[in-house]
Amino acid sequence: MDDGIGEGLTREDHGDVSDQMYAAYAEGEDLRDLVNIVGREALSERDNKYLDFADSFETEFVDQDFDTNRDLEDTLDIGWDLLSMLPKEELNRVDEEFIETYYREEAADQEVVEAAD
């Protein structure tokens, strides 16, 4: 599957974004099971970010209307919007060069402001 993505075929960050998004979603899914046992308030700030990521991944990335027509560039940009909900240090499947280029500091800062409210 990876033969058709990456630099020269799609945007250079495609593979890393895909790998990181699915890993982060899997982490959020695992944490949903834990929430059923201990409740969300018992989880750490990090864990809550992964839960928020999983919810946003489903609603903003996976769920799209039949008439939604977004290209790969838009899809990868949405991926970065979502990955930017997580701290940079959690993006361990993404090359540092791509993080510096595409990570949205304002999205991470917004999460901190919303948590304080």
N, C-alpha and C positions, 0 to 999 in steps of 0.2 A: 504494500500500500504506500509506503514512503517513497517509492520510486518516482511518483508523479508530483512530488511537492519539493519546495525549497528553491534556493537561488537558481535562476535560469529557467525555472518552470513556473513557480508561483513566487510570492514574496519570500524573501530570505528567512523570515521569522516564522513561517507557516508551521514547520514541524515542531519547533520548540513551543509555540503557542498551543498547538493541539495537544502535545504531551502534557504540558503544565495544566491546561484546563481540565483534561480528563482526570489527572491525578488530584487536583483540587476538588473536583466534583465528587470523586470517590471518597475523599476525606470528609466532605460535608455529608455525604450519604451515611457513612459510618457513624458520624456524630449524631445524626437524626435518631439512630437507634438508641444511643446513649441518652439523648434528651427524653425519650419515652420512659427511661428508668429513673433518672435523677433530676430531670427538669433543666430547662435552658439556663436558669439563673445560677446553677451549680457549675457551669462550664466557664472556662477561662475566656479572656478577651479574644485570644487567638482562635479558640474553638468557635466562638460566636461569629467571627469574621468568615470562617469556612462555612458555617450554616447560612449566613447571608449570601455568600458567594453561590452556594448550591441553589438557593431560591432564585437568585438573579440569573444564574446560568439557564435554569429551566424557563423562566418567563421572558428573558430578553434575548437569549441565544437560540435555544432549541425551539420554543414555541413561536411560530410565526404564521401569519395568515397565509392562505393559499395565494392571495394576490400580492404578497410581499415579494419584491424583486430586488434583492441586494446582491451585489457582486462580491467577489472574494476579498477585495480590499476593504469594503465596508464590514464584512464579517470578521476579518482579522482586527479591525479597529474596535469593534464591539468586544472582541476577545480581550483586547488590551484594557478597555474600560472595566471589564469584569476582573481581570487579573490585578488591576491597580487597586482593587478593594483590599487586596492582601498586602502585607508588608513585603518590601523588596526581598528581604532575607528568606522569605518563604518560597521564592521563585527559583528553586534549585534545579529545574529542568530547562531553564532558559539561559542562553548565553548572555553574559554580562553586557556585551555590546548592544544586544537587542533591548535589554532592560533600560540602558541609558538612552536609547533612541525612542522607545515607544511607551515606557511606563509613565503614567499620568500622576504626577505628584498631587495635583489638585483633587483627584479622586480619593487618594489615601487621606489627604487632609480633611476632606469633606466627611469621611467616615468618623474621624476623631471628633469633629464638631458635632455631628449627629449623636454620637455616644455621650457627649457631655450634656446635651439637652435633656 
